[in-house]
Amino acid sequence: MSADIAGFCWKHRLEIAGSLLLVGLVGCSGGTVPPLSPPATGMVLSSSANPTIAGTPFTLTATVTPSTASGGFVFSDNTGTIGSVLLGTGSAPFTVTPTQVGTIPYAVNFDEVGGTARLTAGVNVAVGTAASASTCGLGTSALTVRGPTLTQTGVNDSASGDNQSAVCAQGAGTNVLLTNETVNKTGNALSPFDPSGINSAVLAYGASDTATANAVITLNGGTITASGVGAYAAFATGAGSSVQLSGTAVTAGFNAVGASMAGQVTLTNATVTSTGNPLVAINGSGNVTVTNSTLTAPNGQGGNGAIAVFSNVVPGASTAAGKVSITGGSLNRTGGPLISVSGNESATISLSHVAVTLGEQFIQSGGGTGTITVLADGVALGGSSQYGSAAPSATLSLMNSSTFKGLVGGASLTLDASSSWTLTAGDSVGALSDAAGISGTSLTNVVGNGNNATFDSANSPLMGGKTYLLVGGGTLSPR
């Protein structure tokens, strides 16, 4: 190459993998050697996927300031150099397919053309594992993720086998983040209400309610459809395991969402429809929290409620009570019981400022010795309550302008001054706490409409063992 370029000389100097490479050299007639571009002052390294899974390509991008700076880029990880971009201006993308699992440190070195800047930047990328059609929980899964993390957007995940989930997270520290996914589950479970979630569209699995599993699946937007017998749309089991749905549309032909053994399912701004069985099911110490969502269950099969508390048959599981909390939104039940209880399970069901459409029954129980507590905060409830011969200890607490119209059916009842109970027929109450409603010999917040009821005097100390007149006629007497 010849010649004089405007009275100065220049060179391209790149250091690749420790060796000096002279890309070009031009002689000159004199003067200093200025850089071909403004001096580089800074650099950052970013990843297109973080976290990601082993075997899945992603892109590392080195970005230099200013954007007109040119030079060579050398990329490396904890094993050494993995590649280079010989000449780039402003930024340099580099595709990586990780083979290691764990938190991998990636770095890039930049050597400026015609200048003196030599810069280094780095980024840590969490790399987990995913297996296809592998074992997860007590069954299999079309997609199993075991630590640390998987991120997917706009992917379709499906499973059609019996006792097979579509997406399953298992193992401590496993996080699955799904955005605008379509998840479909067909195929049947050997047991229609299996407490392990063995046949779920989305399953976060842990084997114990005491040892923390911390397997978490988060789905933002998207849809879940589960239509097989015993198929849950979303299920979490094991301490620390959770499924979190936000803005997701869920359609279930059998069970919608469920939790057992201290597993947690959270719904926020979701739409959930179950055409056959429970909207929410808990086994043992399962926990389901619903906020500002629309829940619809037209009918119940086999006497199951929109909220179902099932007998915990997981070997070795604790007897801790389960929890269901529904705040805001709506809960629509046009047929069958609102709440059903089986076995000896205990649970607290909290309903706060949710619009409830009721069927003909409030609570239905097949008998057992568990303790069921329903906390109504600013909610209108009603229907009949039916228990088996070995009725659970049930308590209904009405507060903040809540109302109940129907049969308590032997359950205990607590009312504050702003809440009321309206009888639709003769009834009996367990323990009664309504001191705020007493006015002389009358109860101002119990409407009899000519019907009479009794209460358990020995367990109702605030009622003073007296008989009270009810609004609209009728009495409430000790027994």
Stockholm file with secondary structure:
# STOCKHOLM 1.0

chainA/1-479         MSADIAGFCWKHRLEIAGSLLLVGLVGCSGGTVPPLSPPATGMVLSSSANPTIAGTPFTLTATVTPSTASGGFVFSDNTGTIGSVLLGTGSAPFTVTPTQVGTIPYAVNFDEVGGTARLTAGVNVAVGTAASASTCGLGTSALTVRGPTLTQTGVNDSASGDNQSAVCAQGAGTNVLLTNETVNKTGNALSPFDPSGINSAVLAYGASDTATANAVITLNGGTITASGVGAYAAFATGAGSSVQLSGTAVTAGFNAVGASMAGQVTLTNATVTSTGNPLVAINGSGNVTVTNSTLTAPNGQGGNGAIAVFSNVVPGASTAAGKVSITGGSLNRTGGPLISVSGNESATISLSHVAVTLGEQFIQSGGGTGTITVLADGVALGGSSQYGSAAPSATLSLMNSSTFKGLVGGASLTLDASSSWTLTAGDSVGALSDAAGISGTSLTNVVGNGNNATFDSANSPLMGGKTYLLVGGGTLSPR
#=GR chainA/1-479 SS CCCCBTTBCEEEEEEETTEEEEEEEECCSSSCCCCSSCCCCEEEEEESSSSEETTCCEEEEEEEESTTCEEEEEEEETTEEEEEEEEEESEEEEEECCCCCEEEEEEEEEEETTSCCEEEEEEEEEEEEEEEEEEETTEEEEEEEESSEEEEESCEEEECSTTEEEEEEESTTCEEEEESCEEEECSCCSSTTCTTCTTEEEEEECSCSSSCCCCEEEEESCEEEECSTTCEEEEEESTTCEEEEESCEEEESSEEEEEETTCEEEEESCEEEESSSCSEEEETTCEEEEESCEEEECCCSTTCCSEEEECCCCTTCCCCCEEEEEESSEEEECSSEEEEECTTCCEEEEEESCEEECCSEEEEECCCSCEEEEEEESCEEEEEEECCSSCCEEEEEEESSCEEEECCTTCEEEECTTCEEECSSCEEESSEECGGGEETTEEEEEECTTCCEEECGGGCGGGTTCCEEEETSCEEEEC
#=GC SS_cons         CCCCBTTBCEEEEEEETTEEEEEEEECCSSSCCCCSSCCCCEEEEEESSSSEETTCCEEEEEEEESTTCEEEEEEEETTEEEEEEEEEESEEEEEECCCCCEEEEEEEEEEETTSCCEEEEEEEEEEEEEEEEEEETTEEEEEEEESSEEEEESCEEEECSTTEEEEEEESTTCEEEEESCEEEECSCCSSTTCTTCTTEEEEEECSCSSSCCCCEEEEESCEEEECSTTCEEEEEESTTCEEEEESCEEEESSEEEEEETTCEEEEESCEEEESSSCSEEEETTCEEEEESCEEEECCCSTTCCSEEEECCCCTTCCCCCEEEEEESSEEEECSSEEEEECTTCCEEEEEESCEEECCSEEEEECCCSCEEEEEEESCEEEEEEECCSSCCEEEEEEESSCEEEECCTTCEEEECTTCEEECSSCEEESSEECGGGEETTEEEEEECTTCCEEECGGGCGGGTTCCEEEETSCEEEEC
//
